Amino acid sequence: MTVATTTPPPQTKDKDHLAHRPYEDVLALLLGTALVALGVTFYSEAVLITGSTAGAALLLHHATGYGFGVIFFVINLPFYGLAYKRMGWAFTLKTFIAVGLVSVFSRLTPMWVDFVSLEPLYAAIVGGGLMGVGLLMLFRHRAGLGGVNILALYLQEHHGWRAGYVQLGIDAVILACAFFTLPFDKVLLSLVGAAVLNLIIAMNHRPGRYIAAR
């Protein structure tokens, strides 16, 4: 006679144990977006830009004087439909919340932090690092910020375009446009910051290095 058991298999128990709890997701969204907004404040103060939709928003902010938060929120609106198709509703909702929080925090942070002096090279490195760490927190809790990421994944899936090349190309266009808006040295420093940001993501967001259930 076989006795039925309700004990889940070890793999299921491990997955349940590793899954992020709702309060962990909330903390990650709050802290991650606060770090990104602080990095954006560094870049706004030092007149630098970065890649993806944040870079496009910063570029428009420097060119027009409109607030970064409003521009960033509006730029991302067309991408949520693609996010839902490609990544599902949970990712889309978290990303919408994250974008909204960055928009709000980027407006509030200058009221909380006042720069008497800010060396541009320091702003590029530390600001890029702050944004990299903030994005890393969001990625690990299945959220994002960039509509460019979503567009690149969509074009890869439906048209066979390599996502990495698409994103690189869009970022290159943003930086090329910056040469017509920002001083040459500011664009070069922006490249340094972008390298720092991407290095943080590359070193810390590898498949298998960080294990957590979705």
VEXDREN-2710 file (C-alpha; in Angstrom, 1 decimal):
% VEXDREN-2710
k/r/px/py/pz
1/MET/0.0/0.0/0.0
2/THR/1.4/3.4/-1.0
3/VAL/0.9/6.3/1.5
4/ALA/0.2/9.6/-0.2
5/THR/2.3/12.5/0.9
6/THR/1.9/16.3/0.5
7/THR/5.5/17.0/0.9
8/PRO/6.6/19.0/-2.2
9/PRO/9.7/17.8/-4.1
10/PRO/13.0/19.4/-3.1
11/GLN/13.1/21.5/-6.2
12/THR/9.8/23.1/-5.4
13/LYS/10.8/23.8/-1.8
14/ASP/14.0/25.4/-3.0
15/LYS/12.1/27.6/-5.5
16/ASP/9.6/28.7/-2.8
17/HIS/12.4/29.4/-0.5
18/LEU/14.3/31.6/-3.0
19/ALA/11.2/33.5/-4.3
20/HIS/11.2/37.2/-3.6
21/ARG/8.4/38.1/-1.1
22/PRO/6.2/41.1/-1.9
23/TYR/7.8/43.3/0.7
24/GLU/11.2/42.5/-0.8
25/ASP/10.0/43.6/-4.2
26/VAL/8.6/46.8/-2.7
27/LEU/11.9/47.7/-1.0
28/ALA/13.9/46.9/-4.1
29/LEU/11.6/49.1/-6.2
30/LEU/11.9/52.0/-3.7
31/LEU/15.7/51.7/-3.1
32/GLY/16.6/50.9/-6.7
33/THR/14.7/53.8/-8.1
34/ALA/16.0/56.2/-5.4
35/LEU/19.6/55.2/-6.4
36/VAL/18.8/55.7/-10.1
37/ALA/17.2/59.1/-9.4
38/LEU/20.3/60.2/-7.3
39/GLY/22.5/59.2/-10.2
40/VAL/20.3/61.1/-12.6
41/THR/20.6/64.1/-10.3
42/PHE/24.4/63.9/-10.5
43/TYR/24.2/63.8/-14.3
44/SER/21.7/66.6/-14.5
45/GLU/23.8/68.8/-12.3
46/ALA/27.0/68.0/-14.2
47/VAL/25.3/68.2/-17.6
48/LEU/26.0/64.6/-18.6
49/ILE/23.8/62.0/-20.3
50/THR/23.6/58.2/-20.3
51/GLY/22.0/55.6/-22.7
52/SER/18.5/54.2/-23.2
53/THR/15.4/56.2/-22.5
54/ALA/17.0/57.8/-19.5
55/GLY/19.7/59.2/-21.8
56/ALA/17.1/60.5/-24.3
57/ALA/15.2/62.1/-21.4
58/LEU/18.4/63.7/-20.0
59/LEU/19.4/65.0/-23.5
60/LEU/15.9/66.6/-24.0
61/HIS/16.1/68.0/-20.4
62/HIS/19.5/69.7/-21.2
63/ALA/18.2/70.9/-24.6
64/THR/14.8/72.2/-23.6
65/GLY/15.0/72.9/-19.8
66/TYR/11.9/70.7/-19.2
67/GLY/12.0/68.5/-16.1
68/PHE/13.7/65.1/-16.6
69/GLY/10.9/63.3/-14.7
70/VAL/8.1/64.3/-16.9
71/ILE/10.1/63.7/-20.1
72/PHE/11.2/60.2/-18.8
73/PHE/7.7/59.2/-17.9
74/VAL/6.2/60.3/-21.3
75/ILE/9.0/58.7/-23.4
76/ASN/8.4/55.3/-21.8
77/LEU/4.6/55.3/-22.4
78/PRO/4.7/53.7/-25.9
79/PHE/6.7/50.7/-24.7
80/TYR/4.4/49.2/-22.2
81/GLY/2.3/47.4/-24.8
82/LEU/5.5/45.7/-26.0
83/ALA/6.5/44.9/-22.5
84/TYR/3.3/43.1/-21.8
85/LYS/3.6/41.0/-25.0
86/ARG/7.3/40.2/-24.4
87/MET/7.7/40.0/-20.6
88/GLY/4.2/39.6/-19.1
89/TRP/1.9/41.7/-16.9
90/ALA/4.0/41.3/-13.7
91/PHE/7.1/42.7/-15.3
92/THR/5.1/45.5/-17.1
93/LEU/3.4/46.6/-13.8
94/LYS/6.7/46.6/-11.9
95/THR/8.4/48.6/-14.7
96/PHE/5.5/51.1/-14.9
97/ILE/5.8/51.6/-11.1
98/ALA/9.6/51.9/-11.3
99/VAL/9.5/54.5/-14.1
100/GLY/6.9/56.5/-12.1
101/LEU/9.1/56.3/-9.0
102/VAL/12.2/57.5/-10.8
103/SER/10.2/60.3/-12.3
104/VAL/9.0/61.4/-8.9
105/PHE/12.3/60.9/-7.1
106/SER/14.3/62.7/-9.8
107/ARG/12.0/65.7/-9.1
108/LEU/12.4/65.5/-5.3
109/THR/16.1/64.5/-5.0
110/PRO/17.4/68.1/-5.9
111/MET/15.2/69.3/-3.0
112/TRP/17.0/66.9/-0.6
113/VAL/20.5/67.1/-1.9
114/ASP/22.3/70.4/-2.6
115/PHE/25.6/70.5/-4.6
116/VAL/27.9/73.4/-3.8
117/SER/30.6/71.9/-6.0
118/LEU/30.5/68.8/-8.2
119/GLU/33.5/67.6/-10.2
120/PRO/32.2/66.3/-13.6
121/LEU/34.5/63.2/-13.7
122/TYR/33.3/62.3/-10.2
123/ALA/29.7/62.8/-11.2
124/ALA/30.2/60.6/-14.3
125/ILE/31.8/57.7/-12.3
126/VAL/29.7/57.8/-9.2
127/GLY/26.5/58.8/-11.0
128/GLY/27.0/55.9/-13.4
129/GLY/27.7/53.6/-10.5
130/LEU/24.6/54.6/-8.7
131/MET/22.4/54.1/-11.7
132/GLY/24.1/50.7/-12.4
133/VAL/23.5/49.5/-8.8
134/GLY/19.9/50.7/-8.9
135/LEU/19.2/49.0/-12.2
136/LEU/20.8/45.8/-10.9
137/MET/18.3/45.8/-8.0
138/LEU/15.4/46.3/-10.3
139/PHE/16.6/43.6/-12.7
140/ARG/16.9/41.1/-9.9
141/HIS/13.3/41.7/-8.9
142/ARG/12.1/41.4/-12.5
143/ALA/11.6/45.1/-13.2
144/GLY/13.2/47.5/-15.6
145/LEU/13.3/51.1/-16.7
146/GLY/14.2/51.3/-20.3
147/GLY/11.8/51.2/-23.2
148/VAL/14.8/50.7/-25.4
149/ASN/15.5/47.3/-23.7
150/ILE/11.9/46.2/-24.4
151/LEU/12.0/47.5/-28.0
152/ALA/15.3/45.6/-28.7
153/LEU/13.9/42.4/-27.3
154/TYR/10.7/42.8/-29.4
155/LEU/12.7/43.4/-32.6
156/GLN/14.9/40.4/-32.0
157/GLU/11.9/38.1/-31.4
158/HIS/9.7/39.4/-34.3
159/HIS/12.3/40.5/-36.9
160/GLY/15.5/38.6/-36.0
161/TRP/17.5/41.8/-35.2
162/ARG/20.1/41.2/-32.5
163/ALA/18.9/42.9/-29.3
164/GLY/22.4/43.9/-28.2
165/TYR/23.1/45.5/-31.5
166/VAL/19.8/47.3/-31.5
167/GLN/20.3/48.8/-28.1
168/LEU/23.9/49.7/-28.9
169/GLY/22.8/51.4/-32.1
170/ILE/20.1/53.4/-30.3
171/ASP/22.5/54.5/-27.5
172/ALA/25.0/55.5/-30.2
173/VAL/22.4/57.7/-31.8
174/ILE/21.6/59.3/-28.5
175/LEU/25.3/60.0/-27.8
176/ALA/25.8/61.3/-31.4
177/CYS/22.9/63.7/-30.9
178/ALA/24.6/64.9/-27.7
179/PHE/27.6/66.2/-29.7
180/PHE/25.2/68.8/-31.1
181/THR/23.8/69.8/-27.7
182/LEU/26.6/69.3/-25.1
183/PRO/30.2/70.3/-25.0
184/PHE/32.7/67.7/-26.3
185/ASP/34.2/67.0/-22.9
186/LYS/30.8/66.4/-21.4
187/VAL/30.0/63.7/-24.0
188/LEU/33.4/62.0/-23.3
189/LEU/32.6/62.0/-19.6
190/SER/29.2/60.6/-20.4
191/LEU/30.9/57.7/-22.2
192/VAL/33.0/57.0/-19.1
193/GLY/29.8/56.9/-16.9
194/ALA/28.1/54.6/-19.4
195/ALA/31.1/52.3/-19.2
196/VAL/30.9/52.2/-15.4
197/LEU/27.1/51.5/-15.5
198/ASN/27.4/48.7/-18.0
199/LEU/30.4/47.2/-16.2
200/ILE/28.4/46.9/-13.0
201/ILE/25.6/45.2/-14.8
202/ALA/27.9/42.9/-16.7
203/MET/29.8/41.8/-13.6
204/ASN/26.8/41.2/-11.4
205/HIS/23.9/40.2/-13.6
206/ARG/25.1/36.9/-15.1
207/PRO/22.8/33.9/-15.5
208/GLY/23.4/31.4/-12.7
209/ARG/25.3/33.8/-10.5
210/TYR/22.2/35.1/-8.8
211/ILE/19.5/32.5/-8.3
212/ALA/16.0/33.5/-7.3
213/ALA/12.6/32.2/-8.3
214/ARG/10.4/34.5/-10.4
END
